[in-house]
């Protein structure tokens, strides 16, 4: 069995407890305006250009069989409509300024990579996390990776936005120790405007998780102009306040590191110029959640 992945991150400390290996799967059913992993949205491979690495050798233009890469007035031009993602330009690039993001990987390959750091998991209470994108869009692959991790005594964490059929959860949850559940906006119209999808299925899946024994962390991205208002944070806290399996609610402050990713993908970044929330604003939001009786923290 194979899955579509785009990165395996070692020594991850933000995707669950302890030291972890996070495997990022390609494909997402949402298009959040602030997406920090834009290379994860499409399940297909994507060509990524690092202009600071380019040495101007022009080998990529000669290697492209479709004319998707051309030199126009001494400037590089990339026509995505012509690109077949054959990877020949990346293969020809000495400087690795062109990279094809995304590849197929087998379950055994991914698990073998995870197991390389098992001593770190054992000593820190860590393990393996599947993230994305949305890992449950590849539910069979995710479930098998998790099952093999459990077979080897590795703690498993699922990082999900929950915009998938419940049947996908049913495949994975028997092999999942912890769910990191992203809840962004409670108001359906605002959610649709910000992410491109309705949130009815997301909230329904959250309620279904309420009735499982799986440990749960709820994570809320604090995004300027989208999710960071008092009413939205209060509504999310109210929604999860009686979840018996909820460990805590974590506020994840916006950062602008993703802007460079959009540039490399040659896509527009909608939050250009946005600033991370100041510490006092995060402390205020933490207070709103705490008043609802929900244990919380801000990263």
CORLINDA-V847035 format. One line per field, one symbol per residue. ss: DSSP state (H for helix, E for strand, C for the rest). burial: I if it has 16 or more other ideal C-beta (glycine too) atoms within 10 Angstrom, else O. Layout:
ss: ???
burial: ???
This chain:
ss: CEEEEEEEEEEECCCCCCCEEEEEECCCCCCCCCCCCHHHCCCCCEEEECHHHCCCCCHHHHHCCCCCEEEECCEEEECCCCCCCCCHHHHHCCCCCEEEECEEEEHHHHHHHHHCCHHHHHHHCCEEEEECCCHHHHHHHHHHHHHHHHHCCCEEEEEECCCCCHHHHHHHHCCCCEEEEECCCCCHHHHHHHHCCCCHHHHHHHHHHHCCCCEEEEEEEECCCCCCCHHHHHHHHHHHCCCCCEEEEEEEECCCCCHHHHHHHCCCCCCCCCCCCCHHHHHHHHHHHHHCCCCEEEC
burial: OOIIIIIIOOOIOOIIIIIIIIIIIIIIIIOIOIIIIIIIIIIOIIIIIOOOOIOOOOIIIOIIOOOIIOOOOOOIOIOOOOIOIIOIIIOIIOOOIIIIIIOOIOIOOIIOOIIOIIOIIOOOOIIIIIIIIIIIIIIOIIIIIIIIIIOOOIIIIIIIIIIIOOOIIOIIIOIIIIIIIIIIIIOOOIIOOIIOIOIOOIIOIIOOIOOOOIOIIIIIIIIIOIIIOOOIIIOIIOIIOOIOOIOOIIIIIIOOOIOOIIOIIOOOIOIOOIOOIOOOOIOOIIOIIOOIOIOIOIO
